[in-house]
Amino acid sequence: MPQNTNPINAKFAAICGVTLALTLAFAAPVSAQQTSSVTTQQAALIARPMMISRQGSFFVGGHDIFSDTLSTLPNYAASGTVTVDQMYVHYQVPVKAKPLSLTLIHGCCLTGKTWESTPDGRIGWDEYFVRKGYSTYVIDQAERGRSASDISTINSVKLGKTAPSQLPSIFAAGREDAWTIFRFGPEYQKVWPGVQFPMEALAEFWKQMVPDWSAALPTPNPTVPALSELAIKLGGTVLISHSQSGIYPFQAAAINTRDIRGIVAIEPAACPAPGGDLTPYTKMPTLVLFGDNVDTSPRWSPRLKLCRAFVEAANAAGGHAQLVVLPDLGIHGNTHMLMQDRNNLQIADWLLNWIDKHIDAKAS
């Protein structure tokens, strides 16, 4: 057969080749670890180019302060007005987005990075949820990450205008302590058998950790009313919290239940008191989710017990709450950072299935 030399066909073939090359270039990279822990459907979803309708960022909340101690450096004015305590929000809206959006809230000593690419380079929940069709909003808590801090008292002490006892309480979690808090193992450098966290990438995980200002903030934490405001701004969202922030969606619902479609508290540091006013929590489905090795942890076992009591009390009051411990589902080895564990997509799909089944996107 003679070779086809039609210039139109040749041009079409060239365009197709460029299109295929661009598709492969912009498809999400899949690491060796990723391919060993995902299903065929998940791998196909990850390999496709991600179609975004729009993305961006904005702030919620915050207030202005005037201070004479904004700087101790000669090149910068000490007096002036700044905005502090605002909550940073980054969002991505996929093409043909589902009507229900998801808001991801990080925990102690961390930022919104929690939900992004895992320490070993696998896809994080923020991207995965978008690929699954959900508009996804990732926050940095007030005075964390890209949300501004009030440094005026620190400078005031440095200048001798304020007593050192008035310095704000700021802390950083060392890796020795974090090891057991995140349940990588029973003690530093000892690992639980079958642990799902990518331990070979711990150096990258430690880089995610930042100083924590939460103890210096007023009550409620400014993040809480900002979450309530965000839910109303979005016209409905599921608040998905982690660890330290586990209580924040409940506190936001206590302010105003409007447009909080549901609450997912992942290994919350606290749940609402079972003997308190549970009325706000009867108005939206609630899931409390824990990983593995919780019962053996002196830090997490009492929290699990309190959350069980809350769920029972909320349901007795007419609510729709559920507490799930992953080993009860046959899912083992998960740490406190289960959104970064090797089986993070298995848990993500289970969680999205729970949301689809229990949460009405149009509920008031």
C-alpha positions as CSV (number, residue, x, y, z in Angstrom):
1,M,0.0,0.0,0.0
2,P,1.4,3.5,-0.8
3,Q,2.1,5.8,2.1
4,N,-0.5,8.5,2.8
5,T,1.0,11.8,1.9
6,N,-2.1,13.9,2.3
7,P,-0.9,17.2,4.0
8,I,-4.2,17.6,5.8
9,N,-3.9,14.1,7.3
10,A,-0.3,14.7,8.2
11,K,-1.2,18.0,9.9
12,F,-4.0,16.2,11.8
13,A,-1.6,13.5,13.0
14,A,0.8,16.1,14.2
15,I,-1.9,17.9,16.2
16,C,-3.0,14.6,17.7
17,G,0.6,13.8,18.7
18,V,1.0,17.2,20.4
19,T,-2.3,16.8,22.2
20,L,-1.3,13.4,23.5
21,A,2.1,14.7,24.6
22,L,0.4,17.6,26.5
23,T,-2.1,15.2,28.1
24,L,0.7,13.0,29.4
25,A,2.8,16.0,30.5
26,F,0.0,17.5,32.5
27,A,-1.4,14.3,34.0
28,A,-0.8,13.9,37.7
29,P,2.4,12.0,38.4
30,V,1.9,8.6,39.9
31,S,4.7,7.4,42.2
32,A,5.7,3.8,42.7
33,Q,4.2,3.9,46.2
34,Q,1.0,5.3,44.7
35,T,0.6,2.5,42.1
36,S,1.0,-0.1,44.8
37,S,-1.8,1.2,47.0
38,V,-4.5,2.4,44.6
39,T,-7.3,0.6,42.7
40,T,-7.5,0.6,38.9
41,Q,-10.2,3.2,39.0
42,Q,-8.3,5.4,41.3
43,A,-5.2,5.2,39.1
44,A,-7.2,6.0,36.0
45,L,-8.7,9.0,37.8
46,I,-5.3,10.3,38.9
47,A,-3.7,9.8,35.4
48,R,-6.3,12.0,33.7
49,P,-5.7,15.8,33.4
50,M,-7.7,17.6,36.2
51,M,-10.3,19.9,34.8
52,I,-10.7,23.0,36.9
53,S,-13.5,25.6,36.4
54,R,-11.9,28.1,38.6
55,Q,-9.5,28.4,41.6
56,G,-8.3,31.1,43.8
57,S,-8.0,32.3,47.4
58,F,-9.4,34.8,49.9
59,F,-9.6,35.6,53.6
60,V,-12.5,35.4,56.0
61,G,-12.8,37.3,59.2
62,G,-10.0,39.3,60.8
63,H,-9.9,42.7,62.5
64,D,-7.7,45.8,62.5
65,I,-5.4,46.9,65.3
66,F,-3.3,50.0,65.7
67,S,0.1,49.4,67.4
68,D,3.2,51.4,68.3
69,T,5.3,48.2,68.4
70,L,4.9,46.7,64.9
71,S,8.7,46.8,64.4
72,T,12.0,47.1,66.2
73,L,13.9,47.6,63.0
74,P,15.0,51.2,62.1
75,N,13.9,50.8,58.4
76,Y,10.3,50.0,59.3
77,A,7.9,52.2,61.1
78,A,6.9,51.0,64.6
79,S,3.4,52.7,64.5
80,G,0.6,51.7,62.1
81,T,-2.5,49.7,61.5
82,V,-2.5,46.0,60.5
83,T,-5.1,43.3,60.1
84,V,-4.8,40.1,62.2
85,D,-6.7,36.9,62.9
86,Q,-8.1,36.5,59.4
87,M,-8.5,32.9,58.1
88,Y,-6.9,32.1,54.7
89,V,-8.9,30.0,52.2
90,H,-7.6,28.4,49.0
91,Y,-10.2,26.8,46.7
92,Q,-10.6,24.7,43.5
93,V,-13.9,24.2,41.7
94,P,-13.9,21.4,39.2
95,V,-15.8,21.4,35.9
96,K,-19.4,20.1,36.5
97,A,-18.9,20.4,40.3
98,K,-21.2,18.5,42.6
99,P,-23.6,20.7,44.6
100,L,-21.9,19.9,47.9
101,S,-18.6,21.5,48.7
102,L,-16.0,20.3,51.2
103,T,-13.9,22.5,53.6
104,L,-10.7,21.0,55.0
105,I,-9.4,22.2,58.4
106,H,-5.9,21.3,59.6
107,G,-4.8,20.5,63.1
108,C,-2.1,21.5,65.6
109,C,1.3,22.6,64.5
110,L,0.3,22.3,60.9
111,T,-1.2,24.3,58.0
112,G,-3.4,23.5,55.0
113,K,-0.4,21.6,53.7
114,T,-1.9,18.7,55.6
115,W,-4.3,18.0,52.8
116,E,-2.0,18.5,49.9
117,S,0.6,16.1,48.4
118,T,1.7,13.5,50.9
119,P,5.3,13.5,52.2
120,D,6.3,10.8,49.8
121,G,4.7,12.6,46.8
122,R,1.3,10.9,46.4
123,I,-1.9,12.7,45.7
124,G,-3.5,14.4,48.7
125,W,-7.2,14.7,49.6
126,D,-7.5,18.3,48.4
127,E,-6.7,17.3,44.8
128,Y,-8.4,13.9,45.0
129,F,-11.7,15.4,46.2
130,V,-11.6,17.9,43.3
131,R,-11.0,15.1,40.9
132,K,-14.0,13.3,42.4
133,G,-16.1,16.4,41.5
134,Y,-16.2,18.3,44.8
135,S,-15.4,22.0,45.1
136,T,-12.7,21.9,47.8
137,Y,-11.8,24.7,50.2
138,V,-8.5,24.4,52.3
139,I,-7.9,26.8,55.1
140,D,-5.0,28.0,57.2
141,Q,-6.2,28.6,60.8
142,A,-6.0,32.1,62.2
143,E,-2.4,33.0,63.0
144,R,-1.1,30.0,61.2
145,G,0.5,29.6,57.8
146,R,-0.7,32.4,55.5
147,S,-3.0,33.9,58.2
148,A,-1.4,36.9,59.9
149,S,-0.2,36.9,63.5
150,D,-0.3,39.8,66.0
151,I,3.4,40.4,66.9
152,S,2.9,43.7,68.7
153,T,3.2,42.3,72.2
154,I,6.4,40.4,71.4
155,N,8.0,43.7,70.1
156,S,6.6,45.6,73.1
157,V,8.4,43.2,75.5
158,K,11.6,43.5,73.4
159,L,11.4,47.3,73.7
160,G,10.9,47.1,77.5
161,K,7.4,48.5,77.3
162,T,5.6,45.3,78.5
163,A,6.5,42.7,81.1
164,P,7.9,39.4,79.8
165,S,5.1,37.6,81.6
166,Q,2.7,39.1,78.9
167,L,4.4,37.3,76.1
168,P,2.0,35.2,74.0
169,S,2.2,31.4,74.6
170,I,3.6,29.9,71.4
171,F,4.8,26.3,71.1
172,A,6.3,24.0,68.5
173,A,5.9,20.2,68.7
174,G,9.3,18.4,68.6
175,R,9.5,15.2,66.5
176,E,10.2,13.1,69.6
177,D,6.8,14.1,71.1
178,A,5.0,14.2,67.8
179,W,6.0,10.6,67.1
180,T,3.7,9.2,69.7
181,I,1.0,12.0,69.2
182,F,0.7,11.0,65.6
183,R,0.9,7.3,66.6
184,F,3.8,6.3,64.3
185,G,4.8,4.0,67.2
186,P,4.6,3.5,70.9
187,E,7.7,5.5,71.5
188,Y,10.2,7.6,69.6
189,Q,11.8,5.7,66.7
190,K,9.8,2.5,67.4
191,V,7.2,1.9,64.7
192,W,3.8,0.1,65.1
193,P,3.7,-3.1,63.0
194,G,2.0,-2.6,59.7
195,V,1.9,1.2,60.1
196,Q,0.5,2.8,56.9
197,F,2.4,6.1,57.2
198,P,5.3,6.4,54.6
199,M,8.1,6.3,57.2
200,E,10.8,6.7,54.6
201,A,9.5,10.3,54.0
202,L,9.4,11.5,57.6
203,A,12.0,14.2,56.9
204,E,9.5,15.8,54.5
205,F,6.7,15.5,57.1
206,W,8.7,17.2,59.8
207,K,9.1,20.2,57.4
208,Q,5.3,20.6,57.4
209,M,5.2,21.5,61.1
210,V,5.1,25.2,62.2
211,P,4.9,27.1,65.4
212,D,1.4,27.0,66.9
213,W,-0.2,30.2,68.2
214,S,-3.6,28.7,69.3
215,A,-2.9,29.0,73.0
216,A,-2.4,32.8,72.6
217,L,-5.7,33.3,70.8
218,P,-9.1,34.4,72.3
219,T,-12.0,32.0,72.9
220,P,-13.5,31.1,70.7
221,N,-10.5,30.8,68.4
222,P,-11.1,33.3,65.5
223,T,-11.1,30.4,63.1
224,V,-14.4,29.3,64.6
225,P,-16.6,32.3,63.6
226,A,-14.7,32.4,60.3
227,L,-15.8,28.9,59.6
228,S,-19.4,29.8,60.3
229,E,-19.1,32.8,58.0
230,L,-17.4,30.7,55.3
231,A,-20.2,28.1,55.3
232,I,-22.8,30.9,54.7
233,K,-20.6,32.5,52.0
234,L,-20.4,29.1,50.2
235,G,-24.1,28.5,50.6
236,G,-23.5,25.1,52.2
237,T,-20.4,23.0,52.9
238,V,-19.2,20.0,54.9
239,L,-16.7,21.0,57.5
240,I,-14.0,18.3,57.7
241,S,-11.6,18.9,60.7
242,H,-8.6,17.1,62.0
243,S,-7.1,16.8,65.5
244,Q,-6.8,20.2,67.3
245,S,-9.5,21.6,64.9
246,G,-11.8,18.7,65.5
247,I,-14.0,20.8,67.9
248,Y,-14.1,23.8,65.6
249,P,-17.0,22.7,63.4
250,F,-19.1,21.9,66.5
251,Q,-18.3,25.4,67.9
252,A,-19.1,27.0,64.6
253,A,-22.5,25.1,64.6
254,A,-23.1,26.4,68.1
255,I,-22.8,29.9,66.7
256,N,-25.0,29.3,63.7
257,T,-26.0,26.0,62.0
258,R,-26.9,27.8,58.8
259,D,-25.3,26.1,55.7
260,I,-23.2,23.6,57.7
261,R,-24.4,20.6,55.8
262,G,-22.4,18.1,57.8
263,I,-19.5,17.6,60.1
264,V,-16.6,15.1,59.7
265,A,-14.3,15.2,62.7
266,I,-11.1,13.2,62.0
267,E,-9.4,12.1,65.2
268,P,-10.7,15.2,67.1
269,A,-8.8,16.3,70.1
270,A,-12.2,17.0,71.7
271,C,-15.9,16.4,71.1
272,P,-18.7,18.4,72.6
273,A,-19.6,17.5,76.2
274,P,-22.4,14.8,76.1
275,G,-24.1,16.6,79.0
276,G,-24.2,20.0,77.2
277,D,-26.7,21.6,74.8
278,L,-26.7,19.2,71.9
279,T,-29.4,20.9,69.9
280,P,-27.1,22.4,67.2
281,Y,-25.6,19.0,66.5
282,T,-29.0,17.4,65.8
283,K,-29.4,19.6,62.7
284,M,-26.6,18.0,60.5
285,P,-25.2,14.5,60.0
286,T,-21.9,14.0,61.9
287,L,-19.1,11.5,61.5
288,V,-16.3,11.0,64.0
289,L,-13.5,9.0,62.5
290,F,-10.4,7.4,64.2
291,G,-7.5,5.3,62.9
292,D,-5.6,2.4,64.5
293,N,-3.8,1.9,67.8
294,V,-6.1,4.4,69.6
295,D,-7.0,2.3,72.5
296,T,-3.4,1.8,73.5
297,S,-2.6,5.5,73.4
298,P,-2.9,7.3,76.8
299,R,-3.4,10.5,74.8
300,W,-6.1,9.3,72.4
301,S,-8.0,6.6,74.2
302,P,-9.7,9.1,76.6
303,R,-10.7,11.3,73.6
304,L,-12.2,8.3,71.8
305,K,-14.2,7.5,74.9
306,L,-15.5,11.1,75.2
307,C,-16.4,11.1,71.5
308,R,-18.3,7.8,71.9
309,A,-20.3,9.4,74.7
310,F,-21.0,12.5,72.7
311,V,-22.3,10.5,69.7
312,E,-24.6,8.4,71.9
313,A,-26.0,11.5,73.5
314,A,-26.4,13.4,70.2
315,N,-28.3,10.5,68.8
316,A,-30.5,10.2,71.9
317,A,-31.3,13.9,71.4
318,G,-32.5,13.2,67.9
319,G,-29.3,13.7,65.9
320,H,-27.7,11.6,63.2
321,A,-24.1,10.9,64.4
322,Q,-21.8,8.0,63.9
323,L,-18.4,7.1,65.3
324,V,-16.2,4.8,63.2
325,V,-12.8,3.3,64.1
326,L,-11.1,2.1,61.0
327,P,-10.0,-1.3,62.3
328,D,-13.7,-2.1,62.8
329,L,-14.0,-1.8,59.0
330,G,-11.1,-4.1,58.4
331,I,-8.7,-1.2,57.7
332,H,-5.6,-1.4,59.8
333,G,-2.3,0.4,60.4
334,N,-3.6,4.0,60.1
335,T,-1.9,6.8,62.1
336,H,-3.2,10.1,63.3
337,M,-2.2,11.4,59.8
338,L,-4.5,9.1,58.0
339,M,-5.0,11.5,55.1
340,Q,-1.3,11.0,54.4
341,D,-1.1,7.3,55.0
342,R,-0.4,4.9,52.1
343,N,-4.1,3.9,52.0
344,N,-5.3,7.5,52.1
345,L,-7.4,7.1,48.9
346,Q,-9.1,4.0,50.2
347,I,-10.2,6.1,53.2
348,A,-11.1,9.1,51.0
349,D,-13.4,6.9,48.9
350,W,-15.0,5.5,52.0
351,L,-15.5,9.0,53.4
352,L,-17.0,10.3,50.2
353,N,-19.4,7.4,50.1
354,W,-20.5,8.2,53.6
355,I,-21.0,11.8,52.7
356,D,-23.0,10.9,49.6
357,K,-25.2,8.6,51.6
358,H,-25.8,10.7,54.7
359,I,-25.6,14.4,53.8
360,D,-28.2,16.2,51.7
361,A,-26.5,18.9,49.6
362,K,-29.7,21.0,49.7
363,A,-30.5,20.7,53.4
364,S,-31.2,23.9,55.2
